[in-house]
């Protein structure tokens, strides 16, 4: 049986470390940093780790399209901001040694949900 992207890349602990580095960059980003003001970052990082784990085929809870749309409905995220987030996530994954094919597969899954996340 083939391993999932999640399993091949170290599971939850490795993804958690990658997400921590992603948010270091995201918080400093002039494009998306403002979205994280007054946000409980440990909670957000936990949710994001679970979501990315889900995208990688991990055992995390399933994230329905309805759930994704609901949690982003009032965030006012633009296409430019979404693209910045995708770029920073891709860089963080590469920095953590994720193979290019795995990064591409995760980005396909993330981009498939763009219309649920972009609300502005």
C-alpha positions as CSV (number, residue, x, y, z in Angstrom):
1,X,0.0,0.0,0.0
2,X,1.4,3.4,-1.0
3,X,2.1,5.9,1.8
4,X,0.2,9.2,1.8
5,X,1.9,12.5,1.5
6,X,1.2,12.9,5.2
7,X,3.0,9.7,6.1
8,X,5.9,10.2,3.6
9,X,6.7,13.6,5.2
10,X,6.7,12.8,8.9
11,X,3.1,13.1,9.9
12,X,1.6,15.6,12.3
13,X,4.9,16.7,14.1
14,X,6.6,17.5,10.9
15,X,3.6,19.3,9.5
16,X,3.3,21.2,12.7
17,X,6.9,22.5,12.5
18,X,6.4,23.4,8.8
19,X,3.2,25.4,9.7
20,X,5.0,27.2,12.5
21,X,7.6,28.4,10.0
22,X,4.8,29.2,7.5
23,X,3.2,31.5,10.0
24,X,6.5,33.3,10.8
25,X,6.6,34.4,7.2
26,X,2.8,35.0,7.0
27,X,2.8,37.3,10.0
28,X,5.6,39.4,8.4
29,X,3.9,39.5,5.0
30,X,2.8,42.9,3.9
31,X,0.1,41.2,1.9
32,X,-1.5,38.9,4.5
33,X,0.0,39.8,7.8
34,X,-3.0,42.0,8.8
35,X,-5.3,39.0,8.8
36,X,-3.6,37.7,11.9
37,X,-3.9,40.7,14.1
38,X,-5.9,39.9,17.3
39,X,-5.9,36.2,16.4
40,X,-5.2,33.4,18.9
41,X,-2.2,32.1,16.9
42,X,-1.8,28.7,18.8
43,X,-5.4,27.8,18.0
44,X,-5.1,29.0,14.4
45,X,-1.8,27.0,13.9
46,X,-3.5,23.9,15.3
47,X,-6.4,24.3,12.9
48,X,-4.1,24.9,10.0
49,X,-1.9,22.0,10.8
50,X,-5.0,19.7,10.9
51,X,-6.3,21.2,7.6
52,X,-2.9,20.8,5.8
53,X,-2.7,17.2,7.3
54,X,-6.1,16.6,5.8
55,X,-5.0,17.9,2.4
56,X,-2.0,15.5,2.6
57,X,-4.2,12.4,3.3
58,X,-3.6,12.4,7.0
59,X,-6.0,11.1,9.7
60,X,-7.2,14.5,10.7
61,X,-10.9,15.3,10.7
62,X,-12.4,15.8,7.3
63,X,-13.0,19.4,6.2
64,X,-16.1,19.7,4.1
65,X,-16.4,22.5,1.5
66,X,-19.2,23.9,3.6
67,X,-17.0,24.1,6.7
68,X,-14.2,25.8,4.8
69,X,-16.6,28.3,3.2
70,X,-18.2,29.1,6.6
71,X,-14.9,29.7,8.5
72,X,-13.7,32.1,5.7
73,X,-17.0,33.8,5.0
74,X,-16.3,37.0,6.9
75,X,-12.5,37.2,6.4
76,X,-12.5,39.3,3.2
77,X,-9.6,37.3,1.7
78,X,-8.7,38.5,-1.8
79,X,-7.2,36.5,-4.7
80,X,-3.9,38.3,-4.2
81,X,-3.9,37.3,-0.5
82,X,-4.8,33.7,-1.3
83,X,-1.9,33.6,-3.8
84,X,0.5,35.0,-1.2
85,X,-0.6,32.3,1.3
86,X,-0.2,29.6,-1.3
87,X,3.3,30.9,-2.2
88,X,4.4,31.0,1.5
89,X,3.0,27.6,2.2
90,X,4.9,26.2,-0.9
91,X,8.1,27.8,0.3
92,X,7.7,26.4,3.8
93,X,7.1,23.0,2.5
94,X,10.2,23.2,0.3
95,X,12.3,24.5,3.2
96,X,11.2,21.4,5.2
97,X,12.2,19.0,2.5
98,X,8.9,18.1,1.0
99,X,9.4,16.6,-2.5
100,X,8.3,18.8,-5.4
101,X,5.6,16.3,-6.4
102,X,4.1,16.3,-2.9
103,X,4.1,20.1,-2.8
104,X,2.4,20.2,-6.2
105,X,-0.3,17.7,-5.1
106,X,-1.0,19.7,-1.9
107,X,-1.3,23.0,-3.8
108,X,-3.7,21.3,-6.3
109,X,-5.9,20.4,-3.3
110,X,-5.6,23.9,-1.8
111,X,-6.3,25.7,-5.1
112,X,-9.3,23.6,-5.6
113,X,-10.8,25.3,-2.6
114,X,-9.8,28.8,-3.5
115,X,-13.4,29.8,-4.3
116,X,-14.4,28.8,-0.7
117,X,-11.6,30.9,0.8
118,X,-11.6,34.0,-1.3
119,X,-14.5,36.2,-0.3
120,X,-13.5,39.6,-1.5
